[in-house]
Amino acid sequence: MYVWIWHHLPGNAWWKALQSLVLVAAVSALLLFVIFPWLEPRLWFTKVTVGD
């Protein structure tokens, strides 16, 4: 998969490396700010009751 992405990015090696870093940052931001907050209330193991 990574080789496929690398071969489809335009430019030389430095430009591809920069694009790869931006792509990783964008996917991480999407996961942290959109996907995980949406998913968290739907997880069954976060509903823990302690005490009476």
ROROGU-948732 format. One record per atom (N, C-alpha, C): residue number from 0; residue in one letter; atom name; x, y, z. Coordinates in steps of 0.2 Angstrom, whole numbers, plus 2048, in hexadecimal, padded with zeros to 3 digits. Layout:
<rs>
nr, rest, atom, east, north, up
NUM, a, CA, X, Y, Z
...
</rs>
This chain:
<rs>
nr, rest, atom, east, north, up
0, m, N, 804, 7FA, 800
0, m, CA, 800, 800, 800
0, m, C, 804, 806, 800
1, y, N, 80A, 806, 804
1, y, CA, 80E, 80C, 804
1, y, C, 812, 80D, 7FE
2, v, N, 814, 808, 7FB
2, v, CA, 817, 808, 7F4
2, v, C, 812, 80B, 7EF
3, w, N, 80C, 809, 7EF
3, w, CA, 807, 80C, 7EA
3, w, C, 806, 813, 7EB
4, i, N, 806, 815, 7F2
4, i, CA, 805, 81D, 7F3
4, i, C, 80B, 820, 7F1
5, w, N, 811, 81E, 7F2
5, w, CA, 817, 821, 7F0
5, w, C, 818, 822, 7E9
6, h, N, 816, 81C, 7E5
6, h, CA, 817, 81D, 7DE
6, h, C, 811, 821, 7DB
7, h, N, 80C, 823, 7DE
7, h, CA, 807, 827, 7DB
7, h, C, 808, 82E, 7DD
8, l, N, 80C, 830, 7E2
8, l, CA, 80D, 837, 7E4
8, l, C, 812, 83A, 7DE
9, p, N, 810, 840, 7DC
9, p, CA, 815, 843, 7D7
9, p, C, 81B, 846, 7DA
10, g, N, 820, 847, 7D6
10, g, CA, 826, 84B, 7D8
10, g, C, 82C, 846, 7DA
11, n, N, 831, 849, 7DC
11, n, CA, 837, 846, 7DE
11, n, C, 837, 843, 7E5
12, a, N, 83C, 840, 7E8
12, a, CA, 83C, 83C, 7EE
12, a, C, 83A, 841, 7F4
13, w, N, 83D, 847, 7F4
13, w, CA, 83C, 84C, 7F9
13, w, C, 835, 84E, 7F9
14, w, N, 832, 850, 7F4
14, w, CA, 82B, 852, 7F3
14, w, C, 826, 84C, 7F5
15, k, N, 828, 846, 7F3
15, k, CA, 824, 841, 7F5
15, k, C, 824, 840, 7FD
16, a, N, 82A, 841, 800
16, a, CA, 82A, 840, 807
16, a, C, 826, 845, 80B
17, l, N, 826, 84B, 808
17, l, CA, 822, 851, 80B
17, l, C, 81B, 84F, 80A
18, q, N, 819, 84D, 804
18, q, CA, 812, 84B, 803
18, q, C, 810, 846, 808
19, s, N, 814, 841, 809
19, s, CA, 812, 83B, 80D
19, s, C, 811, 83E, 814
20, l, N, 816, 842, 817
20, l, CA, 815, 845, 81D
20, l, C, 80E, 849, 81E
21, v, N, 80C, 84D, 819
21, v, CA, 806, 850, 819
21, v, C, 800, 84B, 819
22, l, N, 801, 846, 815
22, l, CA, 7FB, 841, 815
22, l, C, 7FB, 83E, 81C
23, v, N, 800, 83C, 81F
23, v, CA, 800, 839, 826
23, v, C, 7FD, 83E, 82B
24, a, N, 7FF, 844, 82A
24, a, CA, 7FC, 849, 82F
24, a, C, 7F4, 84A, 82E
25, a, N, 7F2, 84A, 828
25, a, CA, 7EB, 84B, 826
25, a, C, 7E7, 845, 828
26, v, N, 7E9, 83F, 827
26, v, CA, 7E6, 839, 82A
26, v, C, 7E5, 839, 831
27, s, N, 7EB, 83B, 835
27, s, CA, 7EB, 83B, 83C
27, s, C, 7E6, 840, 83F
28, a, N, 7E6, 846, 83C
28, a, CA, 7E1, 84B, 83E
28, a, C, 7DA, 849, 83D
29, l, N, 7D9, 846, 837
29, l, CA, 7D2, 843, 836
29, l, C, 7D0, 83E, 83B
30, l, N, 7D4, 83A, 83D
30, l, CA, 7D3, 835, 842
30, l, C, 7D2, 838, 849
31, l, N, 7D6, 83C, 84B
31, l, CA, 7D6, 83F, 851
31, l, C, 7D0, 844, 852
32, f, N, 7CF, 848, 84D
32, f, CA, 7CA, 84D, 84E
32, f, C, 7C3, 84B, 84C
33, v, N, 7C2, 846, 848
33, v, CA, 7BC, 844, 845
33, v, C, 7B9, 83D, 846
34, i, N, 7BD, 838, 845
34, i, CA, 7BB, 831, 845
34, i, C, 7BB, 82F, 84D
35, f, N, 7C0, 830, 850
35, f, CA, 7C1, 82E, 857
35, f, C, 7BB, 831, 85C
36, p, N, 7BA, 838, 85B
36, p, CA, 7B5, 83B, 85F
36, p, C, 7AE, 838, 85D
37, w, N, 7AD, 837, 857
37, w, CA, 7A6, 834, 855
37, w, C, 7A6, 82D, 858
38, l, N, 7AB, 829, 858
38, l, CA, 7AB, 822, 85A
38, l, C, 7AB, 821, 861
39, e, N, 7AD, 826, 865
39, e, CA, 7AE, 825, 86C
39, e, C, 7A8, 823, 870
40, p, N, 7A2, 827, 86F
40, p, CA, 79C, 826, 872
40, p, C, 799, 81F, 870
41, r, N, 79B, 81C, 86B
41, r, CA, 798, 816, 869
41, r, C, 79C, 810, 86B
42, l, N, 7A1, 811, 86F
42, l, CA, 7A5, 80B, 871
42, l, C, 7A2, 808, 878
43, w, N, 7A1, 802, 878
43, w, CA, 79E, 7FF, 87E
43, w, C, 7A2, 7FF, 884
44, f, N, 7A9, 7FE, 883
44, f, CA, 7AD, 7FE, 889
44, f, C, 7AF, 805, 88D
45, t, N, 7AC, 80A, 88A
45, t, CA, 7AD, 810, 88E
45, t, C, 7A7, 812, 893
46, k, N, 7A2, 80E, 893
46, k, CA, 79C, 80F, 898
46, k, C, 79E, 80B, 89E
47, v, N, 7A1, 80D, 8A3
47, v, CA, 7A3, 80A, 8A9
47, v, C, 7A0, 80D, 8AF
48, t, N, 79D, 809, 8B3
48, t, CA, 799, 80C, 8B9
48, t, C, 79D, 809, 8BF
49, v, N, 79F, 80E, 8C3
49, v, CA, 7A3, 80B, 8CA
49, v, C, 79E, 80E, 8CF
50, g, N, 79D, 809, 8D4
50, g, CA, 799, 80B, 8DA
50, g, C, 792, 809, 8D9
51, d, N, 78E, 80C, 8DE
51, d, CA, 787, 80B, 8DE
51, d, C, 783, 80E, 8D8
</rs>
